[in-house]
Amino acid sequence: MFEEKWAARTKLVEENLLHELQSTATIDEKILQAMEYSLMSGGKRLRPILLMSAADAISNDGEKFIHVACALEMIHTYSLIHDDLPAMDNDDYRRGKLTNHKVFGDATAILAGDGLLTLAFEVMTRQEDVEPKVLLRVIREISTAAGVAGMVGGQSIDLQSEGKQINLMTLRKMHLGKTGALFLASIRAGAILAGASREKLSALTKYAENFGLAFQITDDILDVEGDEKSLGKPVGSDAKNGKSTYVSLMSLDEAKFFAEKTVGTAVDALNIFGSEADFLRELVKYLIGRSK
């Protein structure tokens, strides 16, 4: 049931992503090709699925918020394109394919990322059946998560930390922004769109914070012992780039224990929900056993 629902939601997201791209007006087809290359290259589609699943936990109608869900994936993909650039992480492969700048060049890759980021906010404004003040609140949450208080700020700390030994507090701050902020915004956005009470929004916020942390710890573990073919990118890149991780600041066994503990905290945060939150429970548990 869990895997079937994930597959169905993934298909829904990808169909709508492609539709949004094909409906986008442009004065240059090359930039749309570069945007499509990265946006439609696969991936778990976690952020839109998290939004819909959080909405399901409140009102069981998460799929109606597909526009905001797709916008989140566009923002995520823009960040990956820019992260892979030579001036950032300098990666050659993403999801088993050459990175955007390796195919289209650095300049076009930067523009493709810019195009996806700005298109995301256009797509969010197309969301129907939501009161304008609620949609504005969601857009504010997402823009904050994508900006200097979230992803951009976290990436800045990441760049400044290369080749340095940082402490766990700085590492946590970096990943709260770079990775965790958009997870948090995805779940909170779904809950807000669905009309969550303050109590349920608080519970989902705690879940989201621990989901993001568990995801990052597992990412660090996979960079050490993951399968390169399954991951779709080289392993050992953190060590190569001189980055501090949960594995390097703890140990592999300690990081695994911390990940399991964090997953437990996330699941416990959902105690006020019944079966309507089962997908969210299964999703965070899946993190520990994933191979990519």
TIPA-637476 format. One record per residue (C-alpha): x, z, y; residue in one letter. Coordinates in nm, 2 decimals, decimal comma, padded with zeros to 4 digits. Each point is the difference from the previous one (the first is absolute). Example, Ala and Ser with C-alpha at 12.3 -4.5 7.8 and 13.67 -1.06 7.14 Angstrom:
2
@X=01,23 Z=00,78 Y=-00,45 base=a
@X=00,14 Z=-00,07 Y=00,34 base=s
This chain:
292
@X=00,00 Z=00,00 Y=00,00 base=m
@X=00,28 Z=00,09 Y=00,24 base=f
@X=00,20 Z=-00,31 Y=-00,06 base=e
@X=-00,31 Z=-00,22 Y=00,00 base=e
@X=-00,11 Z=00,13 Y=00,34 base=k
@X=00,35 Z=-00,04 Y=00,14 base=w
@X=00,02 Z=-00,36 Y=-00,12 base=a
@X=-00,35 Z=-00,08 Y=00,14 base=a
@X=00,09 Z=00,16 Y=00,34 base=r
@X=00,34 Z=-00,19 Y=00,00 base=t
@X=-00,18 Z=-00,33 Y=-00,05 base=k
@X=-00,25 Z=00,08 Y=00,27 base=l
@X=00,28 Z=00,09 Y=00,25 base=v
@X=00,20 Z=-00,31 Y=-00,09 base=e
@X=-00,30 Z=-00,23 Y=00,04 base=e
@X=-00,07 Z=00,14 Y=00,34 base=n
@X=00,36 Z=00,00 Y=00,11 base=l
@X=00,02 Z=-00,37 Y=-00,08 base=l
@X=-00,33 Z=-00,07 Y=00,18 base=h
@X=00,12 Z=00,18 Y=00,31 base=e
@X=00,32 Z=-00,20 Y=00,01 base=l
@X=-00,17 Z=-00,33 Y=-00,06 base=q
@X=-00,24 Z=00,08 Y=00,28 base=s
@X=00,27 Z=00,08 Y=00,25 base=t
@X=00,05 Z=-00,24 Y=00,29 base=a
@X=00,36 Z=-00,10 Y=00,06 base=t
@X=00,20 Z=-00,26 Y=00,20 base=i
@X=00,27 Z=-00,01 Y=-00,27 base=d
@X=-00,07 Z=-00,02 Y=-00,37 base=e
@X=00,36 Z=00,12 Y=-00,10 base=k
@X=-00,06 Z=00,35 Y=00,13 base=i
@X=-00,32 Z=00,03 Y=-00,21 base=l
@X=00,19 Z=-00,12 Y=-00,30 base=q
@X=00,26 Z=00,27 Y=00,05 base=a
@X=-00,28 Z=00,26 Y=00,04 base=m
@X=-00,17 Z=-00,11 Y=-00,31 base=e
@X=00,32 Z=-00,01 Y=-00,20 base=y
@X=00,04 Z=00,38 Y=00,03 base=s
@X=-00,36 Z=00,11 Y=00,03 base=l
@X=-00,10 Z=-00,18 Y=-00,32 base=m
@X=00,30 Z=00,08 Y=-00,21 base=s
@X=-00,17 Z=00,27 Y=-00,20 base=g
@X=00,05 Z=00,37 Y=00,03 base=g
@X=-00,21 Z=00,30 Y=-00,09 base=k
@X=-00,23 Z=-00,03 Y=00,30 base=r
@X=00,00 Z=00,38 Y=00,01 base=l
@X=-00,09 Z=00,05 Y=00,36 base=r
@X=-00,32 Z=-00,20 Y=00,00 base=p
@X=-00,10 Z=00,15 Y=-00,34 base=i
@X=00,07 Z=00,35 Y=00,14 base=l
@X=-00,23 Z=-00,07 Y=00,29 base=l
@X=-00,28 Z=-00,13 Y=-00,22 base=m
@X=00,04 Z=00,29 Y=-00,24 base=s
@X=-00,01 Z=00,26 Y=00,27 base=a
@X=-00,32 Z=-00,16 Y=00,13 base=a
@X=-00,14 Z=00,00 Y=-00,36 base=d
@X=00,07 Z=00,38 Y=-00,02 base=a
@X=-00,23 Z=00,04 Y=00,31 base=i
@X=-00,27 Z=-00,26 Y=-00,03 base=s
@X=00,08 Z=-00,22 Y=-00,30 base=n
@X=00,01 Z=-00,32 Y=00,21 base=d
@X=00,37 Z=-00,05 Y=00,06 base=g
@X=-00,01 Z=-00,38 Y=-00,05 base=e
@X=-00,20 Z=-00,05 Y=00,32 base=k
@X=00,30 Z=00,10 Y=00,20 base=f
@X=00,21 Z=-00,30 Y=-00,13 base=i
@X=00,10 Z=-00,11 Y=00,35 base=h
@X=00,18 Z=00,32 Y=00,09 base=v
@X=00,14 Z=00,02 Y=-00,36 base=a
@X=00,15 Z=-00,35 Y=00,03 base=c
@X=00,15 Z=00,08 Y=00,34 base=a
@X=00,19 Z=00,29 Y=-00,15 base=l
@X=00,16 Z=-00,24 Y=-00,25 base=e
@X=00,10 Z=-00,23 Y=00,28 base=m
@X=00,17 Z=00,29 Y=00,18 base=i
@X=00,18 Z=00,10 Y=-00,31 base=h
@X=00,12 Z=-00,35 Y=-00,07 base=t
@X=00,13 Z=-00,04 Y=00,35 base=y
@X=00,20 Z=00,32 Y=-00,04 base=s
@X=00,15 Z=-00,14 Y=-00,33 base=l
@X=00,10 Z=-00,33 Y=00,16 base=i
@X=00,18 Z=00,19 Y=00,28 base=h
@X=00,15 Z=00,26 Y=-00,23 base=d
@X=00,16 Z=-00,27 Y=-00,21 base=d
@X=00,18 Z=-00,17 Y=00,30 base=l
@X=00,38 Z=00,01 Y=00,02 base=p
@X=-00,01 Z=00,23 Y=00,30 base=a
@X=-00,21 Z=00,25 Y=-00,20 base=m
@X=00,03 Z=00,04 Y=-00,38 base=d
@X=00,15 Z=-00,35 Y=-00,06 base=n
@X=-00,19 Z=-00,06 Y=-00,33 base=d
@X=00,00 Z=-00,34 Y=-00,18 base=d
@X=-00,30 Z=00,06 Y=-00,23 base=y
@X=-00,35 Z=00,15 Y=00,03 base=r
@X=-00,25 Z=00,00 Y=-00,28 base=r
@X=00,22 Z=-00,22 Y=-00,20 base=g
@X=00,02 Z=-00,27 Y=00,26 base=k
@X=00,25 Z=-00,09 Y=00,28 base=l
@X=-00,08 Z=00,20 Y=00,31 base=t
@X=-00,16 Z=-00,17 Y=00,29 base=n
@X=00,31 Z=-00,05 Y=00,21 base=h
@X=00,18 Z=-00,15 Y=-00,30 base=k
@X=-00,26 Z=-00,27 Y=-00,02 base=v
@X=-00,10 Z=-00,06 Y=00,37 base=f
@X=00,29 Z=00,15 Y=00,19 base=g
@X=00,04 Z=00,32 Y=00,20 base=d
@X=-00,19 Z=-00,12 Y=00,31 base=a
@X=-00,30 Z=-00,13 Y=-00,18 base=t
@X=-00,01 Z=00,31 Y=-00,22 base=a
@X=-00,01 Z=00,22 Y=00,32 base=i
@X=-00,29 Z=-00,22 Y=00,13 base=l
@X=-00,18 Z=00,02 Y=-00,33 base=a
@X=00,01 Z=00,37 Y=00,01 base=g
@X=-00,12 Z=00,00 Y=00,36 base=d
@X=-00,28 Z=-00,24 Y=-00,09 base=g
@X=-00,12 Z=00,23 Y=-00,28 base=l
@X=00,01 Z=00,31 Y=00,21 base=l
@X=-00,20 Z=-00,15 Y=00,28 base=t
@X=-00,24 Z=-00,18 Y=-00,23 base=l
@X=-00,07 Z=00,34 Y=-00,17 base=a
@X=-00,16 Z=00,14 Y=00,32 base=f
@X=-00,20 Z=-00,32 Y=00,05 base=e
@X=-00,14 Z=00,03 Y=-00,36 base=v
@X=-00,09 Z=00,37 Y=00,06 base=m
@X=-00,22 Z=-00,10 Y=00,29 base=t
@X=-00,20 Z=-00,22 Y=-00,24 base=r
@X=-00,12 Z=00,30 Y=-00,20 base=q
@X=-00,38 Z=00,02 Y=-00,01 base=e
@X=-00,25 Z=00,28 Y=-00,06 base=d
@X=00,22 Z=00,26 Y=00,18 base=v
@X=-00,08 Z=00,16 Y=00,33 base=e
@X=00,24 Z=-00,11 Y=00,27 base=p
@X=00,13 Z=00,35 Y=00,08 base=k
@X=00,07 Z=00,06 Y=-00,37 base=v
@X=00,19 Z=-00,33 Y=-00,03 base=l
@X=00,20 Z=00,08 Y=00,31 base=l
@X=00,09 Z=00,33 Y=-00,15 base=r
@X=00,12 Z=-00,17 Y=-00,31 base=v
@X=00,20 Z=-00,26 Y=00,19 base=i
@X=00,17 Z=00,28 Y=00,20 base=r
@X=00,09 Z=00,18 Y=-00,33 base=e
@X=00,15 Z=-00,32 Y=-00,14 base=i
@X=00,18 Z=-00,10 Y=00,31 base=s
@X=00,16 Z=00,34 Y=00,03 base=t
@X=00,11 Z=-00,01 Y=-00,36 base=a
@X=00,16 Z=-00,34 Y=00,05 base=a
@X=00,18 Z=00,09 Y=00,32 base=g
@X=00,27 Z=00,22 Y=00,12 base=v
@X=-00,18 Z=00,32 Y=-00,12 base=a
@X=-00,01 Z=-00,16 Y=-00,35 base=g
@X=00,16 Z=-00,30 Y=-00,16 base=m
@X=00,21 Z=-00,12 Y=00,29 base=v
@X=00,13 Z=00,35 Y=00,06 base=g
@X=00,08 Z=00,06 Y=-00,37 base=g
@X=00,18 Z=-00,33 Y=-00,02 base=q
@X=00,21 Z=00,10 Y=00,30 base=s
@X=00,10 Z=00,33 Y=-00,16 base=i
@X=00,08 Z=-00,20 Y=-00,32 base=d
@X=00,24 Z=-00,23 Y=00,18 base=l
@X=00,17 Z=00,28 Y=00,18 base=q
@X=00,05 Z=00,19 Y=-00,32 base=s
@X=00,18 Z=-00,27 Y=-00,20 base=e
@X=00,33 Z=00,12 Y=-00,12 base=g
@X=-00,07 Z=00,35 Y=00,10 base=k
@X=-00,09 Z=00,31 Y=-00,20 base=q
@X=-00,33 Z=00,12 Y=00,14 base=i
@X=-00,20 Z=00,31 Y=-00,10 base=n
@X=-00,33 Z=00,01 Y=-00,18 base=l
@X=-00,19 Z=00,08 Y=00,32 base=m
@X=00,13 Z=-00,32 Y=00,17 base=t
@X=-00,07 Z=-00,20 Y=-00,32 base=l
@X=-00,36 Z=00,13 Y=-00,01 base=r
@X=-00,05 Z=-00,08 Y=00,37 base=k
@X=00,13 Z=-00,35 Y=-00,06 base=m
@X=-00,22 Z=-00,08 Y=-00,29 base=h
@X=-00,31 Z=00,17 Y=00,16 base=l
@X=00,04 Z=-00,28 Y=00,26 base=g
@X=00,14 Z=-00,29 Y=-00,20 base=k
@X=-00,21 Z=00,02 Y=-00,31 base=t
@X=-00,25 Z=00,29 Y=00,03 base=g
@X=-00,16 Z=-00,08 Y=00,33 base=a
@X=-00,17 Z=-00,32 Y=-00,12 base=l
@X=-00,12 Z=00,17 Y=-00,32 base=f
@X=-00,14 Z=00,28 Y=00,21 base=l
@X=-00,17 Z=-00,24 Y=00,23 base=a
@X=-00,14 Z=-00,20 Y=-00,29 base=s
@X=-00,17 Z=00,30 Y=-00,16 base=i
@X=-00,12 Z=00,15 Y=00,33 base=r
@X=-00,13 Z=-00,33 Y=00,12 base=a
@X=-00,21 Z=-00,05 Y=-00,31 base=g
@X=-00,14 Z=00,35 Y=00,03 base=a
@X=-00,08 Z=-00,03 Y=00,37 base=i
@X=-00,16 Z=-00,34 Y=-00,05 base=l
@X=-00,22 Z=00,14 Y=-00,27 base=a
@X=-00,11 Z=00,30 Y=00,21 base=g
@X=00,20 Z=00,28 Y=-00,16 base=a
@X=-00,07 Z=00,36 Y=00,10 base=s
@X=00,28 Z=00,20 Y=00,16 base=r
@X=00,06 Z=00,19 Y=-00,33 base=e
@X=00,02 Z=-00,31 Y=-00,21 base=k
@X=00,22 Z=-00,18 Y=00,25 base=l
@X=00,23 Z=00,30 Y=00,00 base=s
@X=00,02 Z=-00,01 Y=-00,39 base=a
@X=00,07 Z=-00,37 Y=00,00 base=l
@X=00,27 Z=00,05 Y=00,26 base=t
@X=00,18 Z=00,25 Y=-00,21 base=k
@X=-00,03 Z=-00,23 Y=-00,30 base=y
@X=00,14 Z=-00,29 Y=00,21 base=a
@X=00,30 Z=00,21 Y=00,12 base=e
@X=00,09 Z=00,09 Y=-00,36 base=n
@X=-00,07 Z=-00,35 Y=-00,13 base=f
@X=00,25 Z=-00,15 Y=00,25 base=g
@X=00,26 Z=00,26 Y=-00,09 base=l
@X=-00,04 Z=-00,06 Y=-00,37 base=a
@X=00,02 Z=-00,37 Y=00,05 base=f
@X=00,33 Z=00,02 Y=00,19 base=q
@X=00,16 Z=00,25 Y=-00,25 base=i
@X=-00,10 Z=-00,24 Y=-00,28 base=t
@X=00,14 Z=-00,29 Y=00,19 base=d
@X=00,33 Z=00,18 Y=00,03 base=d
@X=00,00 Z=00,07 Y=-00,37 base=i
@X=-00,07 Z=-00,36 Y=-00,09 base=l
@X=00,29 Z=-00,11 Y=00,22 base=d
@X=00,22 Z=00,19 Y=-00,24 base=v
@X=-00,15 Z=-00,06 Y=-00,34 base=e
@X=-00,26 Z=-00,27 Y=00,06 base=g
@X=-00,01 Z=-00,34 Y=-00,17 base=d
@X=00,11 Z=-00,27 Y=00,24 base=e
@X=-00,22 Z=-00,27 Y=-00,15 base=k
@X=-00,31 Z=00,23 Y=00,02 base=s
@X=00,08 Z=00,11 Y=00,36 base=l
@X=00,06 Z=-00,36 Y=00,12 base=g
@X=00,31 Z=00,11 Y=00,20 base=k
@X=00,34 Z=00,14 Y=-00,07 base=p
@X=00,04 Z=00,36 Y=-00,10 base=v
@X=00,27 Z=00,22 Y=00,15 base=g
@X=-00,06 Z=-00,14 Y=00,35 base=s
@X=-00,03 Z=00,35 Y=00,15 base=d
@X=00,34 Z=00,10 Y=-00,12 base=a
@X=00,15 Z=-00,34 Y=00,10 base=k
@X=-00,14 Z=00,05 Y=00,36 base=n
@X=00,12 Z=00,36 Y=00,01 base=g
@X=-00,35 Z=00,15 Y=00,03 base=k
@X=-00,09 Z=00,36 Y=-00,06 base=s
@X=-00,29 Z=00,02 Y=-00,25 base=t
@X=-00,19 Z=00,28 Y=-00,19 base=y
@X=00,22 Z=-00,08 Y=-00,29 base=v
@X=00,33 Z=00,02 Y=00,19 base=s
@X=-00,10 Z=00,32 Y=00,18 base=l
@X=-00,14 Z=00,17 Y=-00,31 base=m
@X=00,08 Z=-00,14 Y=-00,34 base=s
@X=-00,19 Z=-00,24 Y=-00,22 base=l
@X=-00,17 Z=00,27 Y=-00,20 base=d
@X=-00,08 Z=00,21 Y=00,31 base=e
@X=-00,15 Z=-00,31 Y=00,17 base=a
@X=-00,22 Z=-00,07 Y=-00,31 base=k
@X=-00,12 Z=00,36 Y=00,00 base=f
@X=-00,08 Z=-00,01 Y=00,37 base=f
@X=-00,19 Z=-00,33 Y=-00,05 base=a
@X=-00,22 Z=00,16 Y=-00,27 base=e
@X=-00,06 Z=00,31 Y=00,21 base=k
@X=-00,10 Z=-00,22 Y=00,30 base=t
@X=-00,24 Z=-00,20 Y=-00,22 base=v
@X=-00,16 Z=00,33 Y=-00,11 base=g
@X=-00,05 Z=00,11 Y=00,36 base=t
@X=-00,16 Z=-00,34 Y=00,08 base=a
@X=-00,24 Z=00,03 Y=-00,29 base=v
@X=-00,09 Z=00,36 Y=00,09 base=d
@X=-00,09 Z=-00,11 Y=00,35 base=a
@X=-00,29 Z=-00,20 Y=-00,14 base=l
@X=-00,16 Z=00,31 Y=-00,17 base=n
@X=-00,30 Z=-00,01 Y=00,25 base=i
@X=-00,08 Z=-00,35 Y=-00,14 base=f
@X=-00,17 Z=-00,09 Y=-00,33 base=g
@X=00,04 Z=-00,32 Y=-00,20 base=s
@X=-00,02 Z=-00,21 Y=00,31 base=e
@X=00,37 Z=00,08 Y=00,06 base=a
@X=00,11 Z=-00,07 Y=-00,35 base=d
@X=00,17 Z=-00,33 Y=00,09 base=f
@X=00,21 Z=00,18 Y=00,26 base=l
@X=00,10 Z=00,27 Y=-00,26 base=r
@X=00,11 Z=-00,27 Y=-00,25 base=e
@X=00,18 Z=-00,20 Y=00,27 base=l
@X=00,23 Z=00,28 Y=00,10 base=v
@X=00,07 Z=00,10 Y=-00,36 base=k
@X=00,09 Z=-00,37 Y=-00,07 base=y
@X=00,28 Z=00,03 Y=00,26 base=l
@X=00,21 Z=00,22 Y=-00,23 base=i
@X=-00,01 Z=-00,25 Y=-00,29 base=g
@X=00,03 Z=-00,32 Y=00,20 base=r
@X=00,30 Z=-00,24 Y=-00,06 base=s
@X=-00,04 Z=-00,21 Y=00,32 base=k
